[in-house]
């Protein structure tokens, strides 16, 4: 083989390699410090699983988890969890993930509205001399007795306290029967709650909050694939009487979904 021919073959190999797609990329959340807010599915003390979704992310991506979820808590507890994060870590972390809402549904918290609206006057001018004009104005509804009001209160606090942090919302997953005892007997999501709402309304509200507060949302309700309303998906949940809390297999499936969804989001700015 001549020298020129060898050089030509090497050049062809190099050009072909350059044309190949990248098969290895750095995950943007690799090695970051992430705070997790939520309820029992996040709470490390809940015995529905030995390892939670954040534990799998810790193993796979080296994420340091700061976990504040507490069993039974609702969206009105998120400001308290945020306050605990600030007290313990200040601004020395990278991002916040919020997975909450299923207990608001179970407790029959009214959905409420995003906005309080009033008619007022404001100075305005466009191609004319500025002058006072009458307009409708909306402001976030801060009603602690409604679901949207609770989200507004929590997000307003988070946006002010941690303005440079990534905040990601996670929708509630599907839920079926949870029979703990005679005073904690929860029917599946095919039934409305005490205020006449299906769980879908709470899922949709979390998705809407993404636009209201300019934060990304990962729709775990759809993307995780967990569907305990059919018997075959019982394998992903704690037991036949607890089809609310995922087991290790369920948390791994949630974590794997989240890991790929987070590929599209920066962890830091």
VENTA-V215689 format. One record per residue. N is the residue number from 1. RES is the residue in one small letter. OMEGA is omega as a letter, one per 30 degrees, with the letter a starting at -180 (* if undefined). Layout:
n = [N | N]
res = [RES | RES]
omega = [OMEGA | OMEGA]
This chain:
n = [1 | 2 | 3 | 4 | 5 | 6 | 7 | 8 | 9 | 10 | 11 | 12 | 13 | 14 | 15 | 16 | 17 | 18 | 19 | 20 | 21 | 22 | 23 | 24 | 25 | 26 | 27 | 28 | 29 | 30 | 31 | 32 | 33 | 34 | 35 | 36 | 37 | 38 | 39 | 40 | 41 | 42 | 43 | 44 | 45 | 46 | 47 | 48 | 49 | 50 | 51 | 52 | 53 | 54 | 55 | 56 | 57 | 58 | 59 | 60 | 61 | 62 | 63 | 64 | 65 | 66 | 67 | 68 | 69 | 70 | 71 | 72 | 73 | 74 | 75 | 76 | 77 | 78 | 79 | 80 | 81 | 82 | 83 | 84 | 85 | 86 | 87 | 88 | 89 | 90 | 91 | 92 | 93 | 94 | 95 | 96 | 97 | 98 | 99 | 100 | 101 | 102 | 103 | 104 | 105 | 106 | 107 | 108 | 109 | 110 | 111 | 112 | 113 | 114 | 115 | 116 | 117 | 118 | 119 | 120 | 121 | 122 | 123 | 124 | 125 | 126 | 127 | 128 | 129 | 130 | 131 | 132 | 133 | 134 | 135 | 136 | 137 | 138 | 139 | 140 | 141 | 142 | 143 | 144 | 145 | 146 | 147 | 148 | 149 | 150 | 151 | 152 | 153 | 154 | 155 | 156 | 157 | 158 | 159 | 160 | 161 | 162 | 163 | 164 | 165 | 166 | 167 | 168 | 169 | 170 | 171 | 172 | 173 | 174 | 175 | 176 | 177 | 178 | 179 | 180 | 181 | 182 | 183 | 184 | 185 | 186 | 187 | 188 | 189 | 190 | 191 | 192 | 193 | 194 | 195 | 196 | 197 | 198 | 199 | 200 | 201 | 202 | 203 | 204 | 205 | 206 | 207 | 208 | 209 | 210 | 211 | 212 | 213 | 214 | 215 | 216 | 217 | 218 | 219 | 220 | 221 | 222 | 223 | 224 | 225 | 226 | 227 | 228 | 229 | 230 | 231 | 232 | 233 | 234 | 235 | 236 | 237 | 238 | 239 | 240 | 241 | 242 | 243 | 244 | 245 | 246 | 247 | 248 | 249 | 250 | 251 | 252 | 253 | 254 | 255 | 256 | 257 | 258 | 259 | 260 | 261 | 262 | 263 | 264 | 265 | 266 | 267 | 268 | 269]
res = [x | x | x | x | x | x | x | x | x | x | x | x | x | x | x | x | x | x | x | x | x | x | x | x | x | x | x | x | x | x | x | x | x | x | x | x | x | x | x | x | x | x | x | x | x | x | x | x | x | x | x | x | x | x | x | x | x | x | x | x | x | x | x | x | x | x | x | x | x | x | x | x | x | x | x | x | x | x | x | x | x | x | x | x | x | x | x | x | x | x | x | x | x | x | x | x | x | x | x | x | x | x | x | x | x | x | x | x | x | x | x | x | x | x | x | x | x | x | x | x | x | x | x | x | x | x | x | x | x | x | x | x | x | x | x | x | x | x | x | x | x | x | x | x | x | x | x | x | x | x | x | x | x | x | x | x | x | x | x | x | x | x | x | x | x | x | x | x | x | x | x | x | x | x | x | x | x | x | x | x | x | x | x | x | x | x | x | x | x | x | x | x | x | x | x | x | x | x | x | x | x | x | x | x | x | x | x | x | x | x | x | x | x | x | x | x | x | x | x | x | x | x | x | x | x | x | x | x | x | x | x | x | x | x | x | x | x | x | x | x | x | x | x | x | x | x | x | x | x | x | x | x | x | x | x | x | x | x | x | x | x | x | x | x | x | x | x | x | x]
omega = [a | a | a | a | l | l | l | l | l | l | l | l | a | l | l | l | l | a | a | l | l | l | l | l | l | l | a | l | a | l | a | l | a | l | a | l | l | a | a | a | l | a | l | a | l | a | l | l | l | a | l | a | a | l | l | l | l | l | a | a | a | l | l | a | l | a | a | l | a | a | l | a | a | a | l | l | a | l | l | l | l | l | l | l | a | l | a | a | a | l | a | l | a | a | l | l | a | a | a | l | a | l | l | l | a | a | l | l | l | a | l | a | l | a | l | a | l | l | a | l | l | l | a | l | l | a | l | l | l | a | l | l | l | l | l | l | l | l | a | l | a | a | a | l | l | a | a | l | l | l | l | a | a | a | l | l | a | a | l | a | a | a | a | a | l | l | a | l | l | a | l | l | l | a | l | a | l | a | a | l | a | l | l | a | a | l | a | a | l | l | l | l | a | a | l | a | l | a | l | a | a | l | a | l | l | l | l | a | l | l | l | a | l | l | l | l | l | a | l | l | l | a | a | a | a | a | a | l | l | a | a | l | l | a | a | a | a | a | l | l | l | l | l | a | l | l | a | a | l | l | l | l | l | a | a | l | a | a | a | l | a | l | a | a | l | l | a | a | *]
